[in-house]
């Protein structure tokens, strides 16, 4: 499994704002912000590459029973894993489980890489307000994998 498979990647975007949508695979969009599940703010203008994980890096029939997130955003210094949700309640724990599983898969195949910033985002269009992540869970994930977990619909590339 190649998390940096070029055939699963879009051309890099450097727009100050774009959205991430979910279809057969996750994709970025500049149009129709009401369809965006997550919003990416990139005021620095860095080239950001979206890689579709679920349905491309890991095909639907591969790794049965192993959960995976929707996509990954990368720059030279950033690695952001993203799980997209559109549910009003009961979504956060499942989304975190998908992110943790993907972090483990990524770490097993790529290690930590040379990224300065590693975060895992669970984004939900139907729950735009900030969702708190258990502090102890965040600490354990950071110590083990070097990732922080965040639950909000806005991803800021700094």
Contact map, one row per residue, 1 for C-alpha under 8 A:
11100000000000000000000000000000000000000000000000000000110000000000000000000000000000000000000000000000000010000000000000000000000000000000000000000000000000
11111000000000000000000000000000000000000000000000000000100000000000000000000000000000000000000000000000000010000000000000000000000000000000000000000000000000
11111000000000000000000000000000000000000000000000101000100000000000000000000000000000000000000000000000010000000000000000000000000000000000000000000000000000
01111101100000000000000000000000000000000000000000100000000000000000000000000000000000000000000000000000000000000000000000000000000000000000000000000000000000
01111111100000000000000000000000000000000000000000100000100000000000000000000000000000000000000000000000000000000000000000000000000000000000000000000000000000
00011111100000000000000000000000000000000000000000000000000000000000000000000000000000000000000000000000000000000000000000000000000000000000000000000000000000
00001111100000000000000000000000000000000000000000000000000000000000000000000000000000000000000000000000000000000000000000000000000000000000000000000000000000
00011111110000000000000000000000000000000000000000111001100000000000000000000000000000000000000000000000000000000000000000000000000000000000000000000000000000
00011111111000000000000000000000000000000000000011110000000000000000000000000000000000000000000000000000000000000000000000000000000000000000000000000000000000
00000001111100000000000000100000000000000000000011100000000000000000000000000000000000000000000000000000000000000000000000000000000000000000000000000000000000
00000000111110000000000000000000000000000000000011000000000000000000000000000000000000000000000000000000000000000000000000000000000000000000000000000000000000
00000000011111000000000000000000000000000000001111000000000000000000000000000000000000000000000000000000000000000000000000000000000000000000000000000000000000
00000000001111100000000000000000000000000000011110000000000000000000000000000000000000000000000000000000000000000000000000000000000000000000000000000000000000
00000000000111110000000000000000000000000100111100000000000000000000000000000000000000000000000000000000000000000000000000000000000000000000000000000000000000
00000000000011111100000000000000000000000110100000000000000000000000000000000000000000000000000000000000000000000000000000000000000000000000000000000000000000
00000000000001111100000000000000000000011111100000000000000000000000000000000000000000000000000000000000000000000000000000000000000000000000000000000000000000
00000000000000111110000000000100000000111110000000000000000000000000000000000000000000000000000000000000000000000000000000000000000000000000000000000000000000
00000000000000111111000000011100000000111000000000000000000000000000000000000000000000000000000000000000000000000000000000000000000000000000000000000000000000
00000000000000001111100000011100100111110000000000000000000000000000000000000000000000000000000000000000000000000000000000000000000000000000000000000000000000
00000000000000000111110001111000000111110000000000000000000000000000000000000000000000000000000000000000000000000000000000000000000000000000000000000000000000
00000000000000000011111001111000001111000000000000000000000000000000000000000000000100000000000000000000000000000000000000000000000000000000000000000000000000
00000000000000000001111111100000000010000000000000000000000000000000010000000000000100000000000000000000000000000000000000000000000000000000000000000000000000
00000000000000000000111111100000000000000000000000000000000000000000000000000000000000000000000000000000000000000000000000000000000000000000000000000000000000
00000000000000000000011111000000000000000000000000000010000000000000000000000000000000000000000000000000000000000000000000000000000000000000000000000000000000
00000000000000000000011111100000000000000000000000011111000000000000010000000000000000000000000000000000000000000000000000000000000000000000000000000000000000
00000000000000000001111111110000000000000000000000011100000000000000011000000000000000000000000000000000000000000000000000000000000000000000000000000000000000
00000000010000000001111011111000000000000000000001010000000000000000000000000000000000000000000000000000000000000000000000000000000000000000000000000000000000
00000000000000000111100001111100000000000000000001000000000000000000000000000000000000000000000000000000000000000000000000000000000000000000000000000000000000
00000000000000000111100000111111000100000000000000000000000000000000000000000000000000000000000000000000000000000000000000000000000000000000000000000000000000
00000000000000001110000000011111100000000000000000000000000000000000000000000000000000000000000000000000000000000000000000000000000000000000000000000000000000
00000000000000000000000000001111100000000000000000000000000000000000000000000000000000000000000000000000000000000000000000000000000000000000000000000000000000
00000000000000000000000000001111111100000000000000000000000000000000000000000000000000000000000000000000000000000000000000000000000000000000000000000000000000
00000000000000000010000000000111111100000000000000000000000000000000000000000000000000000000000000000000000000000000000000000000000000000000000000000000000000
00000000000000000000000000000001111100000000000000000000000000000000000000000000000000000000000000000000000000000000000000000000000000000000000000000000000000
00000000000000000000100000000001111110000000000000000000000000000000000000000000000000000000000000000000000000000000000000000000000000000000000000000000000000
00000000000000000011100000001001111111100000000000000000000000000000000000000000000000000000000000000000000000000000000000001000000000000000000000000000000000
00000000000000000011110000000000001111100000000000000000000000000000000000000000000111000000000000000000000000000000000000111000000000000000000000000000100000
00000000000000000011100000000000000111110000000000000000000000000000000000000000000100000000000000000000000000000000000000111000000000000000000000000000111000
00000000000000001111000000000000000111111000000000000000000000000000000000000000000000000000000000000000000000000000000000000000000000000000000000000000111000
00000000000000011111000000000000000001111100000000000000000000000000000000000000000000000000000000000000000000000000000000000000000000000000000000000000011110
00000000000000011100000000000000000000111110000000000000000000000000000000000000000000000000000000000000000000000000000000000000000000000000000000000000011110
00000000000001111000000000000000000000011111110000000000000000000000000000000000000000000000000000000000000000000000000000000000000000000000000000000000000111
00000000000000111000000000000000000000001111100000000000000000000000000000000000000000000000000000000000000000000000000000000000000000000000000000000000000011
00000000000000010000000000000000000000000111110000000000000000000000000000000000000000000000000000000000000000000000000000000000000000000000000000000000000011
00000000000001110000000000000000000000000111111000000000000000000000000000000000000000000000000000000000000000000000000000000000000000000000000000000000000000
00000000000011000000000000000000000000000101111100000000000000000000000000100000000000000000000000000000000000000000000000000000000000000000000000000000000000
00000000000111000000000000000000000000000000111110000000000000000000000000100000000000000000000000000000000000000000000000000000000000000000000000000000000000
00000000000111000000000000000000000000000000011111000000000000000000000011100000000000000000000000000000000000000000000000000000000000000000000000000000000000
00000000111110000000000000000000000000000000001111100000000000000000000111100000000000000000000000000000000000000000000000000000000000000000000000000000000000
00000000111100000000000000110000000000000000000111110000000000000000001111000000000000000000000000000000000000000000000000000000000000000000000000000000000000
00111001110000000000000000000000000000000000000011111000100000000000001110000000000000000000000000000000000000000000000000000000000000000000000000000000000000
00000001100000000000000011100000000000000000000001111111100000000000011100000000000000000000000000000000000000000000000000000000000000000000000000000000000000
00100001000000000000000011000000000000000000000000111111110000000001111100000000000000000000000000000000000000000000000000000000000000000000000000000000000000
00000000000000000000000011000000000000000000000000011111111100000001111000000000000000000000000000000000000000000000000000000000000000000000000000000000000000
00000000000000000000000110000000000000000000000000011111111100000000000000000000000000000000000000000000000000000000000000000000000000000000000000000000000000
00000001000000000000000010000000000000000000000000011111111000000000000000000000000000000000000000000000000000000000000000000000000000000000000000000000000000
11101001000000000000000000000000000000000000000000111111111000000000000000000000000000000000000000000000000000000000000000000000000000000000000000000000000000
10000000000000000000000000000000000000000000000000001111111101100000000000000000000000000000000000000000000000000000000000000000000000000000000000000000000000
00000000000000000000000000000000000000000000000000000111111111000000000000000000000000000000000000000000000000000000000000000000000000000000000000000000000000
00000000000000000000000000000000000000000000000000000110011111000000000000000000000000000000000000000000000000000000000000000000000000000000000000000000000000
00000000000000000000000000000000000000000000000000000000001111110000000000000000000000000000000000000000000000000000000000000000000000000000000000000000000000
00000000000000000000000000000000000000000000000000000000011111110000000000000000000000000000000000000000000000000000000000000000000000000000000000000000000000
00000000000000000000000000000000000000000000000000000000010011111100000000000000000000000000000000000000000000000000000000000000000000000000000000000000000000
00000000000000000000000000000000000000000000000000000000000011111100000000000000000000000000000000000000000000000000000000000000000000000000000000000000000000
00000000000000000000000000000000000000000000000000000000000000111110000000000000000000000000000000000000000000000000000000000000000000000000000000000000000000
00000000000000000000000000000000000000000000000000000000000000111111000000000000000000000000000000001000000000000000000000000000000000000000000000000000000000
00000000000000000000000000000000000000000000000000000000000000001111100000000000000000000000000011001100000000000000000000000000000000000000000000000000000000
00000000000000000000000000000000000000000000000000001100000000000111110000000000000000000000000001101100000000000000000000000000000000000000000000000000000000
00000000000000000000000000000000000000000000000000001100000000000011111000000000111100000000001001100100000000000000000000000000000000000000000000000000000000
00000000000000000000010011000000000000000000000000011100000000000001111100000000111100000000000000000000000000000000000000000000000000000000000000000000000000
00000000000000000000000001000000000000000000000001111100000000000000111110000000111000000000000000000000000000000000000000000000000000000000000000000000000000
00000000000000000000000000000000000000000000000011111000000000000000011111000011110000000000000000000000000000000000000000000000000000000000000000000000000000
00000000000000000000000000000000000000000000000111100000000000000000001111100111110000000000000000000000000000000000000000000000000000000000000000000000000000
00000000000000000000000000000000000000000000000111000000000000000000000111111111000000000000000000000000000000000000000000000000000000000000000000000000000000
00000000000000000000000000000000000000000000011110000000000000000000000011111110000000000000000000000000000000000000000000000000000000000000000000000000000000
00000000000000000000000000000000000000000000000000000000000000000000000001111100000000000000000000000000000000000010000000000000000000000000000000000000000000
00000000000000000000000000000000000000000000000000000000000000000000000001111110000000000000000000000000000000000111100000000000000000000000000000000000000000
00000000000000000000000000000000000000000000000000000000000000000000000011111111000000000000000000000000000000000011110000000000000000000000000000000000000010
00000000000000000000000000000000000000000000000000000000000000000000000111101111100000000000000000000000000000000010111000000000000000000000000000000000000000
00000000000000000000000000000000000000000000000000000000000000000000000111000111110000000000000000000000000000000000111110000000000000000000000000000000000000
00000000000000000000000000000000000000000000000000000000000000000000111110000011111000000000000000100010000000000000001110000000000000000000000000000000000000
00000000000000000000000000000000000000000000000000000000000000000000111110000001111100000000000000100000000000000000000111100000000000000000000000000000000000
00000000000000000000000000000000000000000000000000000000000000000000111000000000111110000000001001100000000000000000000111100000000000000000000000000000000000
00000000000000000000110000000000000011000000000000000000000000000000110000000000011111000000001000000000000000000000000001110000000000000000000000000000000000
00000000000000000000000000000000000010000000000000000000000000000000000000000000001111100010001000000000000000000000000001111100000000000000000000000000000000
00000000000000000000000000000000000010000000000000000000000000000000000000000000000111110000000000000000000000000000000000011110000000000000000000000000000000
00000000000000000000000000000000000000000000000000000000000000000000000000000000000011111110000000000000000000000000000000011110000000000000000000000000000000
00000000000000000000000000000000000000000000000000000000000000000000000000000000000001111110000000000000000000000000000000000110000000000000000000000000000000
00000000000000000000000000000000000000000000000000000000000000000000000000000000000000111111000000000000000000000000000000000000000000000000000000000000000000
00000000000000000000000000000000000000000000000000000000000000000000000000000000000000111111110000000000000000000000000000000000000000000000000000000000000000
00000000000000000000000000000000000000000000000000000000000000000000000000000000000010111111111000000000000000000000000000000000000000000000000000000000000000
00000000000000000000000000000000000000000000000000000000000000000000000000000000000000001111111100000000000000000000000001000000000000000000000000000010000000
00000000000000000000000000000000000000000000000000000000000000000000000000000000000000000111111110000000000000000000000000000000000000000000000000000000000000
00000000000000000000000000000000000000000000000000000000000000000000000000000000000000000111111111000000000000000000000000000000000000000000000000000000000000
00000000000000000000000000000000000000000000000000000000000000000000100000000000001110000011111111100000000000000000000001000000000000000000000000000000000000
00000000000000000000000000000000000000000000000000000000000000000000000000000000000000000001111111110000000000000000000001000000000000000000000000000000000000
00000000000000000000000000000000000000000000000000000000000000000010000000000000000000000000111111111000000000000000000000000000000000000000000000000000000000
00000000000000000000000000000000000000000000000000000000000000000011100000000000001000000000011111111100000000000000000000000000000000000000000000000000000000
00000000000000000000000000000000000000000000000000000000000000000001100000000000111000000000001111111110000000000000000111000000000000000000000000000000000000
00000000000000000000000000000000000000000000000000000000000000000000000000000000000000000000000111111111000000000000000000000000000000000000000000000000000000
00000000000000000000000000000000000000000000000000000000000000000111000000000000000000000000000011111111100000000000000000000000000000000000000000000000000000
00000000000000000000000000000000000000000000000000000000000000000011100000000000000000000000000001111111110000000000000000000000000000000000000000000000000000
00000000000000000000000000000000000000000000000000000000000000000000000000000000100000000000000000111111111000000000000000000000000000000000000010000000000000
00000000000000000000000000000000000000000000000000000000000000000000000000000000000000000000000000011111111100000000000000000000000000000000000010000000000000
00000000000000000000000000000000000000000000000000000000000000000000000000000000000000000000000000001111111110000000000000000000000000000000000000000000000000
00100000000000000000000000000000000000000000000000000000000000000000000000000000000000000000000000000111111111100000000000000000000000000000000000000000000000
00000000000000000000000000000000000000000000000000000000000000000000000000000000000000000000000000000011111111110000000000000000000000000000000010000000000000
00000000000000000000000000000000000000000000000000000000000000000000000000000000000000000000000000000001111111100000000000000000000000000000000000000000000000
11000000000000000000000000000000000000000000000000000000000000000000000000000000000000000000000000000000111111100000000000000000000000000000000000000000000000
00000000000000000000000000000000000000000000000000000000000000000000000000000000000000000000000000000000011111111000000000000000000000000000000000000000000000
00000000000000000000000000000000000000000000000000000000000000000000000000000000000000000000000000000000011111111000000000000000000000000000000000000000000000
00000000000000000000000000000000000000000000000000000000000000000000000000000000000000000000000000000000001001111110000000000000000000000000000011000000000000
00000000000000000000000000000000000000000000000000000000000000000000000000000000000000000000000000000000000001111110000000000000000000000000000000000000000000
00000000000000000000000000000000000000000000000000000000000000000000000000001000000000000000000000000000000000011111000000000000000000000000000000000000000000
00000000000000000000000000000000000000000000000000000000000000000000000000011110000000000000000000000000000000011111110000000000000000000000000000000000000000
00000000000000000000000000000000000000000000000000000000000000000000000000001100000000000000000000000000000000000111110000000000000000000000000000000000000000
00000000000000000000000000000000000000000000000000000000000000000000000000001111000000000000000000000000000000000011111000000000000000000000000000100000000000
00000000000000000000000000000000000000000000000000000000000000000000000000000111000000000000000000000000000000000011111100000000000000000000000001110000000000
00000000000000000000000000000000000000000000000000000000000000000000000000000011100000000000000000000000000000000000111110000000000000000000000000111100000000
00000000000000000000000000000000000000000000000000000000000000000000000000000001111000000000000000100000000000000000011111000000000000000000000000111100000000
00000000000000000000000000000000000000000000000000000000000000000000000000000001111000000000000000100000000000000000001111100000000000000000000000001111001000
00000000000000000000000000000000000000000000000000000000000000000000000000000000011110000001001100100000000000000000000111110000000000000000000000001111100000
00000000000000000000000000000000000011000000000000000000000000000000000000000000011110000000000000000000000000000000000011111001000000000000000000000011110000
00000000000000000000000000000000000011000000000000000000000000000000000000000000000111100000000000000000000000000000000001111111000000000000000000000001100000
00000000000000000000000000000000000111000000000000000000000000000000000000000000000011100000000000000000000000000000000000111111000000000000000000000000100000
00000000000000000000000000000000000000000000000000000000000000000000000000000000000011110000000000000000000000000000000000011111000000000000000000000000000000
00000000000000000000000000000000000000000000000000000000000000000000000000000000000001110000000000000000000000000000000000011111110000000000000000000000100000
00000000000000000000000000000000000000000000000000000000000000000000000000000000000000000000000000000000000000000000000000111111110000000000000000000001100000
00000000000000000000000000000000000000000000000000000000000000000000000000000000000000000000000000000000000000000000000000000011111000000000000000000001100000
00000000000000000000000000000000000000000000000000000000000000000000000000000000000000000000000000000000000000000000000000000011111100000000000000000011100000
00000000000000000000000000000000000000000000000000000000000000000000000000000000000000000000000000000000000000000000000000000000111110000000000000000111000000
00000000000000000000000000000000000000000000000000000000000000000000000000000000000000000000000000000000000000000000000000000000011111000000000000000110000000
00000000000000000000000000000000000000000000000000000000000000000000000000000000000000000000000000000000000000000000000000000000001111101100000000001110000000
00000000000000000000000000000000000000000000000000000000000000000000000000000000000000000000000000000000000000000000000000000000000111111100000000000000000000
00000000000000000000000000000000000000000000000000000000000000000000000000000000000000000000000000000000000000000000000000000000000011111110000000000000000000
00000000000000000000000000000000000000000000000000000000000000000000000000000000000000000000000000000000000000000000000000000000000001111111000000000000000000
00000000000000000000000000000000000000000000000000000000000000000000000000000000000000000000000000000000000000000000000000000000000011111111100000000000000000
00000000000000000000000000000000000000000000000000000000000000000000000000000000000000000000000000000000000000000000000000000000000011111111110000011000000000
00000000000000000000000000000000000000000000000000000000000000000000000000000000000000000000000000000000000000000000000000000000000000111111111000010000000000
00000000000000000000000000000000000000000000000000000000000000000000000000000000000000000000000000000000000000000000000000000000000000011111111100000000000000
00000000000000000000000000000000000000000000000000000000000000000000000000000000000000000000000000000000000000000000000000000000000000001111111111111000000000
00000000000000000000000000000000000000000000000000000000000000000000000000000000000000000000000000000000000000000000000000000000000000000111111111110000000000
00000000000000000000000000000000000000000000000000000000000000000000000000000000000000000000000000000000000000000000000000000000000000000011111111000000000000
00000000000000000000000000000000000000000000000000000000000000000000000000000000000000000000000000000000000000000000000000000000000000000001111111000000000000
00000000000000000000000000000000000000000000000000000000000000000000000000000000000000000000000000000011001000010000000000000000000000000000111111100000000000
00000000000000000000000000000000000000000000000000000000000000000000000000000000000000000000000000000000000000010000010000000000000000000000111111110000000000
00000000000000000000000000000000000000000000000000000000000000000000000000000000000000000000000000000000000000000000111100000000000000000000110011111000000000
00000000000000000000000000000000000000000000000000000000000000000000000000000000000000000000000000000000000000000000011100000000000000000110110001111100000000
00000000000000000000000000000000000000000000000000000000000000000000000000000000000000000000000000000000000000000000001111000000000010000100100000111110000000
00000000000000000000000000000000000000000000000000000000000000000000000000000000000000000000000000000000000000000000001111000000001110000000000000011111000000
00000000000000000000000000000000000000000000000000000000000000000000000000000000000000000001000000000000000000000000000011100000011110000000000000001111100000
00000000000000000000000000000000000000000000000000000000000000000000000000000000000000000000000000000000000000000000000011110001111000000000000000000111111000
00000000000000000000000000000000000011100000000000000000000000000000000000000000000000000000000000000000000000000000000001111011110000000000000000000011111000
00000000000000000000000000000000000001111000000000000000000000000000000000000000000000000000000000000000000000000000000000100000000000000000000000000001111100
00000000000000000000000000000000000001111000000000000000000000000000000000000000000000000000000000000000000000000000000010000000000000000000000000000001111110
00000000000000000000000000000000000000011100000000000000000000000000000000000000000000000000000000000000000000000000000000000000000000000000000000000000011111
00000000000000000000000000000000000000011111000000000000000000000000000000000100000000000000000000000000000000000000000000000000000000000000000000000000001111
00000000000000000000000000000000000000000111000000000000000000000000000000000000000000000000000000000000000000000000000000000000000000000000000000000000000111
